[in-house]
Amino acid sequence: MLKDSNMDWHLSFLNSSAPPAARGLIILNQPFSRNLLDILWKACSWHCCADGGANPLYDLLPDDLRCWWTRHDCRYVPDLVKGDLDSLRADVWDYYMSKGVSVVQDHDQNSTDLMKCVQSVEEKEKLESREYEIIILGGLGGRLDHTMHTLSYVYKLRRTRKKVFVVTDDNISWVLNEGQHCIHIDHNILGPTCGLLPIGVDSTILTTTGLRWNLTVAESPFDGLISTSNHLVPEEFFVTINTSRPIWWCVELAKKD
């Protein structure tokens, strides 16, 4: 099991000028904006749609980007579409097949489409002998059971993976393992609202700096008072969090005028 005794967190991939790096983007079947897609797509070197996650990707793009020529003439063509394929539309299936995309039907009923895609990331890592960060687009919103699965699965992934982020148009969220964390804050991208959520544990002890309402050796039980609707401080460029148990950290994406 991985232990994050002292972790630095940089979110450079949320910057529109971030170069591609060893990151895998997994797109789930939920609405998202073209702007967010542009940013995350450019920051990742490998792109995968979890089953029907290919539908909103296809629908979001105008015809001039959804061209019918070769794969290399087109933008936003994923490397893989994978799942049980019960929600992938036939027209989307046909289109990506025509672009040479690997469309893999996996009938394993003991794993979800998200889990199947993470498995593909891990297979790629073994082949390349390097580790990828995973960015999940969607998964926190819409159906409550889907949201709970994302929260539960990513929480469990902390045992084997260093960095898994969940991004929507509203927030970026990830699990902080027990220990000390330093989160680098770019106020042009993040904030102001944030939260420290003891999901998956009965209680944790938190100490923070860099927030509007800091905590000092404060107990945060799931069935008690938790730090939601906290705020980043404009003058602070780091948030530090010491937690005795794993928690979810979420921070709002700054709204552009």
KOLKOL-155738 format. One record per residue: residue number from 1; residue in one letter; y, x, z of N, C-alpha, C in turn. Coordinates in nm, 2 decimals. Atoms other than C-alpha are relative to their C-alpha. Last residue first. Layout:
// residues N
NUM, A, Y, X, Z, Y, X, Z, Y, X, Z .
...
***
This chain:
// residues 257
257, D, -0.10, 0.10, 0.04, 3.59, -1.56, -1.71, -0.01, -0.02, -0.15 .
256, K, -0.10, -0.05, 0.09, 3.26, -1.39, -1.62, 0.10, -0.11, -0.04 .
255, K, -0.04, 0.09, 0.11, 3.07, -1.51, -1.32, 0.11, 0.07, -0.08 .
254, A, -0.14, 0.03, 0.01, 2.93, -1.23, -1.10, 0.02, -0.09, -0.12 .
253, L, -0.06, -0.07, 0.11, 2.55, -1.25, -1.06, 0.14, -0.04, -0.02 .
252, E, -0.05, 0.07, 0.12, 2.46, -1.37, -0.72, 0.05, 0.09, -0.11 .
251, V, -0.14, -0.02, 0.01, 2.25, -1.16, -0.48, 0.04, -0.07, -0.13 .
250, C, -0.05, 0.06, 0.12, 1.90, -1.21, -0.35, 0.15, 0.01, 0.00 .
249, W, -0.15, -0.02, 0.01, 1.70, -1.01, -0.10, 0.04, -0.06, -0.13 .
248, W, -0.07, 0.02, 0.13, 1.35, -1.13, -0.02, 0.15, 0.02, 0.02 .
247, I, -0.09, 0.12, 0.02, 1.20, -0.99, 0.30, 0.04, -0.01, -0.15 .
246, P, -0.05, 0.02, 0.14, 0.93, -0.74, 0.40, 0.08, -0.13, -0.01 .
245, R, 0.11, 0.06, 0.08, 0.91, -0.68, 0.78, 0.06, -0.02, -0.14 .
244, S, 0.13, -0.03, -0.06, 1.11, -0.46, 1.02, -0.12, -0.06, -0.07 .
243, T, 0.08, 0.12, -0.03, 1.42, -0.47, 0.80, -0.13, 0.05, 0.06 .
242, N, 0.12, -0.05, -0.07, 1.70, -0.22, 0.77, -0.08, -0.12, 0.04 .
241, I, 0.09, 0.10, -0.07, 1.95, -0.32, 0.51, -0.11, 0.07, 0.06 .
240, T, 0.12, -0.06, -0.06, 2.24, -0.11, 0.37, -0.07, -0.11, 0.08 .
239, V, 0.05, 0.08, -0.11, 2.49, -0.25, 0.12, -0.13, 0.07, 0.06 .
238, F, 0.14, -0.01, -0.04, 2.69, 0.00, -0.08, -0.03, -0.11, 0.10 .
237, F, 0.08, -0.02, 0.13, 3.01, -0.03, -0.28, -0.15, 0.03, 0.03 .
236, E, 0.13, -0.08, -0.03, 3.22, -0.18, 0.00, -0.08, 0.01, -0.13 .
235, E, -0.03, -0.14, -0.02, 3.59, -0.28, -0.06, -0.13, 0.09, 0.02 .
234, P, -0.06, -0.07, 0.12, 3.50, -0.61, -0.23, 0.02, 0.15, 0.02 .
233, V, -0.14, -0.03, -0.03, 3.27, -0.72, 0.06, 0.06, 0.09, -0.11 .
232, L, -0.04, -0.14, 0.02, 2.95, -0.89, -0.05, 0.15, 0.02, 0.04 .
231, H, -0.08, -0.05, 0.11, 2.90, -1.23, 0.10, 0.01, 0.15, -0.01 .
230, N, -0.08, -0.11, -0.05, 2.65, -1.42, 0.31, 0.08, 0.05, -0.12 .
229, S, -0.14, 0.01, 0.03, 2.54, -1.76, 0.18, 0.09, 0.11, 0.07 .
228, T, -0.03, 0.04, 0.13, 2.20, -1.73, 0.35, 0.15, -0.02, -0.02 .
227, S, -0.13, -0.04, 0.06, 2.13, -1.52, 0.65, 0.00, -0.04, -0.15 .
226, I, 0.02, -0.10, 0.10, 1.85, -1.70, 0.84, 0.14, 0.02, -0.07 .
225, L, -0.13, -0.04, 0.07, 1.87, -1.90, 1.16, -0.03, 0.12, -0.09 .
224, G, -0.13, -0.01, -0.08, 1.53, -2.04, 1.26, 0.12, 0.03, -0.09 .
223, D, -0.03, 0.13, -0.05, 1.20, -2.15, 1.10, 0.12, 0.00, 0.09 .
222, F, 0.00, 0.10, 0.11, 1.17, -1.84, 0.88, 0.04, -0.14, 0.05 .
221, P, 0.13, 0.07, 0.02, 1.27, -1.62, 1.17, 0.01, -0.10, -0.11 .
220, S, -0.01, 0.10, 0.10, 1.56, -1.37, 1.15, -0.13, -0.07, -0.03 .
219, E, 0.12, 0.06, 0.04, 1.60, -1.16, 1.46, 0.03, -0.11, -0.10 .
218, A, 0.00, 0.15, -0.01, 1.91, -0.96, 1.47, -0.13, -0.05, -0.05 .
217, V, 0.13, 0.02, -0.07, 1.91, -0.58, 1.54, -0.01, -0.15, 0.02 .
216, T, 0.04, -0.12, -0.08, 2.27, -0.58, 1.42, -0.12, -0.03, 0.09 .
215, L, 0.09, 0.03, -0.11, 2.36, -0.83, 1.14, -0.04, 0.13, 0.07 .
214, N, 0.11, -0.09, -0.02, 2.66, -0.81, 0.92, -0.09, -0.04, 0.12 .
213, W, 0.06, 0.04, -0.13, 2.87, -1.11, 0.81, -0.12, 0.09, 0.03 .
212, R, -0.10, 0.07, -0.08, 3.09, -1.00, 0.53, -0.04, -0.03, 0.14 .
211, L, -0.01, 0.14, 0.02, 2.83, -0.75, 0.42, 0.12, -0.06, 0.08 .
210, G, -0.06, 0.03, 0.13, 2.85, -0.37, 0.38, 0.01, -0.15, -0.04 .
209, T, -0.14, -0.04, 0.01, 2.62, -0.29, 0.67, 0.04, -0.04, -0.14 .
208, T, -0.06, -0.01, 0.13, 2.29, -0.45, 0.78, 0.14, 0.06, 0.01 .
207, T, -0.13, -0.06, -0.03, 2.04, -0.46, 1.07, 0.06, 0.03, -0.14 .
206, L, -0.08, -0.05, 0.10, 1.75, -0.70, 1.05, 0.13, 0.06, 0.06 .
205, I, -0.12, -0.05, -0.07, 1.45, -0.79, 1.26, 0.09, 0.08, -0.10 .
204, T, -0.03, -0.14, 0.02, 1.19, -1.00, 1.09, 0.12, 0.04, 0.08 .
203, S, -0.13, -0.05, -0.05, 1.02, -1.33, 1.14, 0.02, 0.14, -0.03 .
202, D, -0.05, 0.09, -0.10, 0.73, -1.55, 1.03, 0.13, 0.04, 0.05 .
201, V, 0.02, -0.05, -0.13, 0.68, -1.36, 0.71, 0.05, -0.10, 0.10 .
200, G, 0.13, -0.07, 0.00, 0.63, -1.46, 0.35, -0.03, 0.06, 0.14 .
199, I, 0.10, 0.08, 0.07, 0.99, -1.56, 0.29, -0.13, 0.08, 0.00 .
198, P, 0.13, -0.03, -0.05, 1.23, -1.40, 0.54, -0.11, -0.09, -0.05 .
197, L, 0.09, 0.12, -0.02, 1.53, -1.44, 0.32, -0.13, 0.05, 0.05 .
196, L, 0.12, -0.07, -0.05, 1.83, -1.21, 0.32, -0.10, -0.10, 0.05 .
195, G, 0.08, 0.05, -0.11, 2.11, -1.37, 0.11, -0.12, 0.09, 0.04 .
194, C, 0.13, -0.06, -0.01, 2.39, -1.30, -0.13, -0.07, -0.05, 0.12 .
193, T, 0.09, 0.06, -0.10, 2.72, -1.45, -0.25, -0.14, 0.07, -0.01 .
192, P, -0.01, -0.05, -0.14, 3.00, -1.25, -0.41, -0.11, -0.04, 0.09 .
191, G, -0.07, 0.07, -0.11, 2.85, -1.12, -0.61, 0.08, -0.12, -0.04 .
190, L, 0.07, 0.07, -0.11, 2.72, -0.87, -0.86, 0.10, -0.07, 0.09 .
189, I, 0.13, 0.06, 0.04, 2.82, -0.74, -1.21, -0.05, -0.09, 0.11 .
188, N, -0.02, 0.06, 0.13, 3.19, -0.63, -1.18, -0.13, -0.08, -0.05 .
187, H, -0.06, 0.13, -0.02, 3.13, -0.58, -0.81, 0.04, -0.06, -0.14 .
186, D, -0.10, 0.00, 0.11, 2.89, -0.29, -0.89, 0.06, -0.14, 0.01 .
185, I, -0.07, 0.12, 0.04, 2.70, -0.25, -0.56, 0.10, 0.02, -0.11 .
184, H, -0.12, -0.04, 0.06, 2.44, 0.02, -0.49, 0.06, -0.12, -0.06 .
183, I, -0.02, 0.07, 0.13, 2.17, -0.11, -0.26, 0.14, 0.03, -0.05 .
182, C, -0.14, -0.01, 0.04, 2.06, 0.12, 0.02, 0.01, -0.06, -0.14 .
181, H, -0.04, 0.02, 0.15, 1.74, 0.02, 0.19, 0.15, 0.02, -0.02 .
180, Q, -0.14, -0.01, 0.03, 1.57, 0.12, 0.52, 0.03, 0.00, -0.15 .
179, G, -0.06, -0.13, 0.00, 1.22, 0.01, 0.62, 0.15, -0.01, -0.03 .
178, E, -0.05, -0.04, -0.13, 0.99, -0.29, 0.57, 0.06, 0.15, -0.01 .
177, N, 0.11, -0.03, -0.09, 0.96, -0.37, 0.20, 0.06, 0.04, 0.14 .
176, L, -0.03, -0.12, -0.07, 1.26, -0.53, 0.02, -0.12, 0.02, 0.10 .
175, V, 0.06, -0.01, -0.13, 1.14, -0.79, -0.23, 0.04, 0.14, 0.06 .
174, W, 0.12, -0.09, -0.01, 1.36, -0.87, -0.53, -0.04, 0.01, 0.15 .
173, S, 0.07, 0.00, -0.12, 1.63, -1.11, -0.65, -0.12, 0.10, 0.00 .
172, I, 0.11, -0.10, 0.01, 1.89, -1.12, -0.92, -0.06, 0.01, 0.14 .
171, N, 0.03, -0.10, -0.10, 2.09, -1.44, -0.93, -0.09, 0.11, -0.05 .
170, D, -0.07, 0.01, -0.13, 2.26, -1.72, -1.13, -0.02, 0.12, 0.09 .
169, D, -0.15, 0.00, 0.02, 2.17, -1.66, -1.49, 0.08, -0.01, 0.12 .
168, T, -0.04, 0.12, 0.06, 1.82, -1.57, -1.37, 0.15, 0.01, -0.04 .
167, V, -0.14, 0.02, 0.04, 1.66, -1.24, -1.28, 0.02, -0.14, -0.07 .
166, V, 0.00, 0.13, 0.06, 1.35, -1.15, -1.09, 0.15, -0.04, -0.03 .
165, F, -0.12, 0.08, -0.01, 1.31, -0.78, -1.02, -0.02, -0.13, -0.07 .
164, V, 0.02, 0.12, 0.08, 0.99, -0.57, -0.96, 0.12, -0.09, 0.03 .
163, K, -0.12, 0.08, 0.03, 1.04, -0.22, -0.84, -0.04, -0.11, -0.10 .
162, K, -0.12, -0.04, -0.07, 0.79, 0.00, -0.65, 0.11, -0.10, -0.03 .
161, R, -0.10, -0.03, 0.09, 0.46, -0.16, -0.74, 0.13, 0.03, 0.07 .
160, T, 0.05, -0.09, 0.10, 0.13, -0.18, -0.55, 0.11, 0.05, -0.10 .
159, R, 0.11, -0.09, -0.05, 0.19, -0.35, -0.22, -0.04, 0.11, -0.10 .
158, R, -0.06, -0.11, -0.07, 0.52, -0.50, -0.34, -0.10, 0.10, 0.05 .
157, L, -0.01, -0.12, 0.09, 0.32, -0.70, -0.59, 0.07, 0.12, 0.07 .
156, K, 0.13, -0.07, -0.01, 0.23, -0.95, -0.31, 0.01, 0.13, -0.08 .
155, Y, 0.02, -0.05, -0.14, 0.59, -1.06, -0.27, -0.12, 0.09, 0.01 .
154, V, -0.08, -0.12, -0.01, 0.62, -1.08, -0.65, 0.00, 0.06, 0.14 .
153, Y, 0.06, -0.11, 0.08, 0.32, -1.32, -0.65, 0.08, 0.13, 0.01 .
152, S, 0.13, -0.05, -0.06, 0.44, -1.54, -0.36, -0.05, 0.12, -0.08 .
151, L, -0.03, -0.06, -0.13, 0.80, -1.58, -0.47, -0.12, 0.06, 0.06 .
150, T, -0.08, -0.12, 0.03, 0.70, -1.64, -0.84, 0.03, 0.07, 0.14 .
149, H, 0.09, -0.11, 0.05, 0.43, -1.88, -0.73, 0.07, 0.13, -0.03 .
148, M, 0.08, -0.05, -0.12, 0.68, -2.07, -0.51, -0.10, 0.10, -0.05 .
147, T, -0.09, -0.09, -0.08, 0.92, -2.10, -0.81, -0.08, 0.06, 0.12 .
146, H, -0.02, -0.12, 0.08, 0.65, -2.24, -1.03, 0.08, 0.10, 0.08 .
145, D, 0.12, -0.08, -0.01, 0.55, -2.49, -0.76, 0.00, 0.13, -0.08 .
144, L, 0.01, -0.07, -0.13, 0.91, -2.59, -0.72, -0.13, 0.08, 0.01 .
143, R, 0.11, 0.06, -0.09, 0.95, -2.68, -1.09, -0.02, 0.09, 0.13 .
142, G, 0.09, 0.10, 0.06, 1.29, -2.57, -1.23, -0.11, -0.05, 0.10 .
141, G, -0.07, 0.12, 0.04, 1.43, -2.26, -1.07, -0.09, -0.09, -0.07 .
140, L, -0.06, 0.06, -0.12, 1.33, -1.91, -0.98, 0.09, -0.11, -0.04 .
139, G, 0.10, 0.01, -0.10, 1.08, -1.80, -1.25, 0.05, -0.05, 0.14 .
138, G, 0.04, 0.14, -0.04, 1.32, -1.68, -1.51, -0.09, 0.01, 0.12 .
137, L, -0.11, 0.09, 0.04, 1.35, -1.34, -1.67, -0.05, -0.14, 0.02 .
136, I, 0.05, 0.13, 0.04, 1.11, -1.10, -1.49, 0.12, -0.09, -0.03 .
135, I, -0.11, 0.10, -0.01, 1.21, -0.74, -1.49, -0.06, -0.13, -0.05 .
134, I, 0.02, 0.13, 0.06, 0.93, -0.49, -1.43, 0.12, -0.09, 0.03 .
133, E, -0.06, 0.11, -0.08, 1.00, -0.12, -1.37, -0.03, -0.13, -0.07 .
132, Y, -0.11, 0.08, 0.04, 0.75, 0.09, -1.56, 0.06, -0.08, 0.11 .
131, E, -0.02, 0.13, -0.07, 0.54, 0.37, -1.44, 0.12, -0.07, -0.06 .
130, R, -0.13, 0.01, -0.06, 0.41, 0.66, -1.66, 0.02, -0.14, 0.06 .
129, S, -0.01, -0.09, -0.12, 0.07, 0.79, -1.78, 0.15, 0.00, 0.06 .
128, E, -0.12, -0.09, 0.01, 0.12, 0.63, -2.12, 0.02, 0.09, 0.12 .
127, L, 0.00, -0.07, 0.13, -0.22, 0.46, -2.15, 0.11, 0.11, -0.01 .
126, K, 0.12, -0.09, 0.00, -0.24, 0.38, -1.78, 0.00, 0.08, -0.13 .
125, E, -0.03, -0.12, -0.08, 0.11, 0.24, -1.79, -0.11, 0.10, 0.01 .
124, K, -0.09, -0.08, 0.07, 0.03, 0.01, -2.08, 0.03, 0.13, 0.08 .
123, E, 0.09, -0.07, 0.10, -0.27, -0.13, -1.89, 0.09, 0.10, -0.09 .
122, E, 0.08, -0.10, -0.07, -0.04, -0.20, -1.60, -0.09, 0.07, -0.09 .
121, V, -0.08, -0.11, -0.03, 0.21, -0.38, -1.82, -0.08, 0.12, 0.06 .
120, S, -0.02, -0.07, 0.12, -0.07, -0.59, -1.96, 0.10, 0.12, 0.02 .
119, Q, 0.12, -0.07, 0.03, -0.18, -0.69, -1.61, 0.02, 0.09, -0.13 .
118, V, -0.01, -0.12, -0.09, 0.18, -0.79, -1.54, -0.12, 0.09, -0.03 .
117, C, -0.09, -0.09, 0.07, 0.15, -1.02, -1.85, 0.02, 0.13, 0.09 .
116, K, 0.07, -0.06, 0.12, -0.17, -1.18, -1.72, 0.10, 0.10, -0.06 .
115, M, 0.10, -0.11, -0.04, -0.01, -1.23, -1.38, -0.06, 0.06, -0.11 .
114, L, -0.08, -0.12, -0.06, 0.29, -1.41, -1.53, -0.10, 0.11, 0.04 .
113, D, -0.05, -0.07, 0.12, 0.05, -1.64, -1.74, 0.09, 0.13, 0.05 .
112, T, -0.11, 0.07, 0.07, -0.13, -1.73, -1.42, 0.05, 0.08, -0.12 .
111, S, -0.13, -0.07, 0.01, -0.46, -1.58, -1.30, 0.10, -0.08, -0.08 .
110, N, -0.03, -0.06, -0.13, -0.78, -1.73, -1.17, 0.13, 0.08, -0.01 .
109, Q, -0.07, 0.10, -0.09, -0.81, -1.96, -1.47, 0.03, 0.05, 0.14 .
108, D, 0.03, -0.03, -0.14, -0.88, -1.67, -1.71, 0.07, -0.10, 0.09 .
107, H, 0.04, 0.13, -0.06, -0.84, -1.83, -2.06, -0.03, 0.02, 0.15 .
106, D, 0.08, -0.04, -0.11, -0.64, -1.54, -2.21, -0.03, -0.12, 0.08 .
105, Q, 0.04, 0.11, -0.08, -0.50, -1.60, -2.55, -0.10, 0.04, 0.10 .
104, V, 0.12, -0.01, -0.07, -0.32, -1.30, -2.69, -0.03, -0.12, 0.09 .
103, V, 0.01, 0.12, -0.07, -0.05, -1.31, -2.95, -0.14, -0.01, 0.06 .
102, S, 0.13, 0.03, -0.06, 0.02, -0.96, -3.07, 0.01, -0.12, 0.09 .
101, V, 0.00, 0.00, -0.15, 0.34, -0.98, -3.27, -0.15, -0.03, 0.04 .
100, G, 0.09, -0.10, -0.05, 0.30, -0.90, -3.64, -0.01, 0.02, 0.15 .
99, K, -0.07, -0.12, -0.02, 0.61, -1.09, -3.75, -0.09, 0.11, 0.06 .
98, S, -0.05, -0.05, 0.13, 0.41, -1.37, -3.90, 0.08, 0.13, 0.01 .
97, M, 0.11, -0.05, 0.07, 0.23, -1.41, -3.57, 0.04, 0.06, -0.13 .
96, Y, 0.02, -0.13, -0.06, 0.57, -1.45, -3.41, -0.13, 0.07, -0.06 .
95, Y, -0.11, -0.09, 0.03, 0.65, -1.74, -3.64, -0.03, 0.14, 0.05 .
94, D, 0.01, -0.04, 0.14, 0.31, -1.91, -3.63, 0.11, 0.10, -0.03 .
93, W, 0.12, -0.08, 0.02, 0.31, -1.92, -3.25, -0.01, 0.06, -0.14 .
92, V, -0.03, -0.13, -0.06, 0.67, -2.05, -3.24, -0.12, 0.10, -0.02 .
91, D, -0.10, -0.07, 0.09, 0.59, -2.32, -3.49, 0.04, 0.13, 0.06 .
90, A, 0.07, -0.05, 0.12, 0.27, -2.41, -3.29, 0.10, 0.07, -0.09 .
89, R, 0.00, 0.09, 0.12, 0.45, -2.44, -2.96, -0.06, 0.06, -0.12 .
88, L, -0.06, -0.06, 0.11, 0.33, -2.22, -2.67, 0.00, -0.09, -0.12 .
87, S, -0.14, 0.05, 0.01, 0.26, -2.44, -2.37, 0.07, 0.07, -0.12 .
86, D, 0.00, 0.14, 0.00, -0.12, -2.42, -2.35, 0.14, -0.06, -0.02 .
85, L, -0.06, 0.06, 0.12, -0.12, -2.06, -2.46, 0.00, -0.15, -0.01 .
84, D, 0.10, 0.09, 0.05, -0.36, -1.94, -2.19, 0.05, -0.08, -0.12 .
83, G, 0.02, 0.11, -0.09, -0.12, -1.65, -2.16, -0.12, -0.08, -0.04 .
82, K, 0.13, 0.00, -0.07, 0.02, -1.36, -2.36, -0.01, -0.12, 0.10 .
81, V, 0.00, 0.13, -0.06, 0.29, -1.30, -2.62, -0.14, -0.03, 0.06 .
80, L, 0.12, 0.07, -0.03, 0.34, -0.93, -2.69, 0.03, -0.14, 0.05 .
79, D, 0.12, -0.08, 0.02, 0.57, -0.68, -2.83, -0.12, -0.08, 0.02 .
78, P, 0.06, -0.06, -0.11, 0.86, -0.93, -2.85, -0.12, 0.09, -0.04 .
77, V, 0.14, 0.02, 0.03, 1.08, -0.98, -3.16, -0.08, 0.06, 0.11 .
76, Y, 0.06, 0.09, -0.10, 1.43, -1.01, -3.04, -0.14, -0.04, -0.04 .
75, R, -0.02, -0.03, -0.14, 1.59, -0.85, -3.35, -0.08, -0.10, 0.09 .
74, C, -0.03, 0.10, -0.10, 1.44, -0.87, -3.69, 0.03, 0.05, 0.14 .
73, D, -0.12, 0.06, 0.04, 1.44, -0.64, -3.99, 0.05, -0.10, 0.10 .
72, H, -0.10, -0.10, -0.02, 1.17, -0.42, -3.84, 0.14, -0.05, -0.04 .
71, R, -0.02, -0.02, -0.14, 0.93, -0.72, -3.81, 0.12, 0.09, 0.02 .
70, T, 0.09, -0.08, -0.08, 0.96, -0.79, -4.18, 0.04, 0.01, 0.14 .
69, W, 0.04, -0.12, 0.08, 1.13, -1.08, -4.34, -0.10, 0.08, 0.09 .
68, W, 0.14, 0.02, 0.04, 1.16, -1.44, -4.20, -0.05, 0.12, -0.09 .
67, C, 0.02, -0.02, 0.14, 1.47, -1.39, -4.00, -0.15, -0.01, -0.03 .
66, R, 0.13, 0.05, 0.01, 1.53, -1.53, -3.65, -0.05, 0.01, -0.15 .
65, L, 0.07, -0.09, -0.08, 1.85, -1.33, -3.61, -0.15, -0.03, 0.01 .
64, D, -0.02, -0.13, 0.05, 2.01, -1.50, -3.90, -0.06, 0.11, 0.08 .
63, D, 0.09, -0.03, 0.11, 1.85, -1.83, -3.80, 0.02, 0.14, -0.05 .
62, P, -0.03, 0.06, 0.13, 2.02, -1.84, -3.47, -0.09, 0.05, -0.11 .
61, L, -0.05, -0.08, 0.10, 1.84, -1.74, -3.15, 0.03, -0.07, -0.13 .
60, L, -0.13, -0.05, -0.03, 1.80, -1.95, -2.84, 0.07, 0.08, -0.12 .
59, D, -0.10, 0.10, 0.01, 1.51, -2.15, -2.97, 0.14, 0.05, 0.02 .
58, Y, -0.01, 0.04, 0.14, 1.28, -1.85, -3.03, 0.12, -0.10, -0.02 .
57, L, -0.04, -0.12, 0.08, 1.34, -1.70, -2.69, 0.03, -0.04, -0.14 .
56, P, -0.14, -0.02, -0.02, 1.32, -2.05, -2.53, 0.06, 0.12, -0.07 .
55, N, -0.07, 0.12, 0.05, 0.97, -2.10, -2.69, 0.15, 0.01, 0.02 .
54, A, -0.05, -0.03, 0.14, 0.84, -1.75, -2.63, 0.08, -0.11, -0.06 .
53, G, -0.12, -0.08, 0.00, 0.83, -1.81, -2.26, 0.05, 0.04, -0.14 .
52, G, -0.12, 0.07, 0.05, 0.57, -2.07, -2.35, 0.13, 0.06, 0.02 .
51, D, 0.04, 0.13, 0.06, 0.29, -1.81, -2.30, 0.13, -0.07, -0.05 .
50, A, 0.11, 0.06, -0.07, 0.44, -1.53, -2.09, -0.02, -0.14, -0.06 .
49, C, -0.02, 0.14, -0.03, 0.66, -1.35, -2.34, -0.12, -0.05, 0.07 .
48, C, 0.12, 0.09, 0.00, 0.66, -0.97, -2.34, 0.04, -0.14, 0.04 .
47, H, -0.04, 0.14, -0.02, 0.92, -0.70, -2.41, -0.13, -0.09, -0.02 .
46, W, 0.12, 0.08, 0.03, 0.89, -0.32, -2.38, 0.03, -0.15, 0.04 .
45, S, 0.07, -0.06, 0.12, 1.17, -0.07, -2.39, -0.12, -0.08, -0.04 .
44, C, 0.15, -0.02, -0.01, 1.40, -0.26, -2.16, -0.05, 0.05, -0.13 .
43, A, 0.03, -0.10, -0.10, 1.78, -0.23, -2.12, -0.15, 0.03, 0.02 .
42, K, -0.04, -0.13, 0.04, 1.86, -0.39, -2.46, -0.04, 0.11, 0.11 .
41, W, 0.08, -0.04, 0.11, 1.66, -0.70, -2.38, 0.03, 0.15, -0.03 .
40, L, 0.13, -0.04, -0.04, 1.81, -0.74, -2.04, -0.09, 0.06, -0.11 .
39, I, -0.01, -0.11, -0.09, 2.17, -0.74, -2.16, -0.14, 0.05, 0.04 .
38, D, -0.05, -0.12, 0.07, 2.11, -0.95, -2.47, 0.00, 0.12, 0.10 .
37, L, 0.11, -0.05, 0.08, 1.90, -1.21, -2.28, 0.04, 0.13, -0.07 .
36, L, 0.09, -0.07, -0.09, 2.17, -1.25, -2.02, -0.12, 0.06, -0.08 .
35, N, -0.06, -0.12, -0.06, 2.43, -1.32, -2.28, -0.10, 0.08, 0.09 .
34, R, 0.01, -0.10, 0.10, 2.20, -1.56, -2.48, 0.06, 0.13, 0.06 .
33, S, -0.11, -0.01, 0.10, 2.16, -1.77, -2.17, -0.02, 0.12, -0.10 .
32, F, -0.08, -0.11, -0.03, 1.84, -1.87, -2.00, 0.11, 0.02, -0.11 .
31, P, -0.12, -0.02, 0.07, 1.62, -2.18, -1.99, 0.07, 0.13, 0.05 .
30, Q, -0.11, 0.07, -0.07, 1.27, -2.15, -1.84, 0.13, 0.03, -0.09 .
29, N, -0.03, 0.12, 0.07, 0.93, -2.05, -1.99, 0.11, -0.08, 0.08 .
28, L, 0.07, 0.12, -0.04, 0.91, -1.70, -1.86, 0.06, -0.12, -0.07 .
27, I, -0.08, 0.12, 0.01, 1.01, -1.38, -2.02, -0.08, -0.12, 0.03 .
26, I, 0.09, 0.11, 0.01, 0.86, -1.05, -1.90, 0.08, -0.13, 0.00 .
25, L, -0.06, 0.13, -0.02, 1.08, -0.75, -1.96, -0.11, -0.10, -0.03 .
24, G, 0.07, 0.11, 0.07, 0.91, -0.41, -1.91, 0.07, -0.13, 0.03 .
23, R, 0.00, 0.13, -0.07, 1.12, -0.11, -1.81, -0.07, -0.10, -0.09 .
22, A, 0.14, 0.04, -0.02, 1.08, 0.25, -1.90, 0.00, -0.13, 0.09 .
21, A, 0.07, -0.09, -0.09, 1.44, 0.29, -2.02, -0.14, -0.06, 0.01 .
20, P, 0.14, 0.04, -0.02, 1.67, 0.14, -2.29, -0.07, 0.10, 0.09 .
19, P, 0.10, -0.04, 0.11, 2.03, 0.24, -2.25, -0.14, -0.05, 0.03 .
18, A, 0.11, -0.08, -0.05, 2.27, 0.05, -2.02, -0.10, 0.03, -0.11 .
17, S, 0.01, -0.13, 0.07, 2.59, -0.06, -2.19, -0.12, 0.08, 0.04 .
16, S, 0.02, 0.02, 0.14, 2.56, -0.43, -2.10, -0.01, 0.13, -0.08 .
15, N, -0.12, -0.04, 0.07, 2.53, -0.33, -1.73, -0.03, -0.01, -0.15 .
14, L, -0.08, 0.12, 0.01, 2.25, -0.53, -1.56, 0.13, 0.03, -0.07 .
13, F, 0.05, 0.08, 0.12, 2.01, -0.24, -1.63, 0.08, -0.13, -0.02 .
12, S, -0.07, -0.04, 0.12, 2.22, -0.02, -1.40, -0.04, -0.09, -0.12 .
11, L, 0.03, 0.11, 0.09, 2.08, -0.21, -1.09, 0.08, 0.03, -0.14 .
10, H, -0.10, 0.00, 0.10, 2.04, 0.09, -0.86, -0.03, -0.11, -0.10 .
9, W, 0.01, 0.10, 0.10, 1.84, 0.05, -0.54, 0.12, 0.01, -0.09 .
8, D, -0.13, 0.02, 0.07, 1.78, 0.35, -0.31, -0.02, -0.10, -0.11 .
7, M, -0.01, 0.03, 0.14, 1.48, 0.32, -0.08, 0.14, -0.02, -0.04 .
6, N, -0.14, -0.03, 0.03, 1.39, 0.47, 0.26, 0.02, -0.01, -0.15 .
5, S, -0.07, -0.05, -0.12, 1.07, 0.38, 0.43, 0.15, 0.03, -0.02 .
4, D, -0.13, -0.03, 0.04, 0.96, 0.17, 0.13, 0.08, 0.05, 0.12 .
3, K, -0.09, 0.02, -0.11, 0.59, 0.18, 0.20, 0.14, 0.05, -0.04 .
2, L, -0.13, -0.07, 0.01, 0.35, 0.12, -0.09, 0.08, -0.03, 0.12 .
1, M, -0.12, 0.08, 0.00, 0.00, 0.00, 0.00, 0.12, 0.09, 0.00 .
***
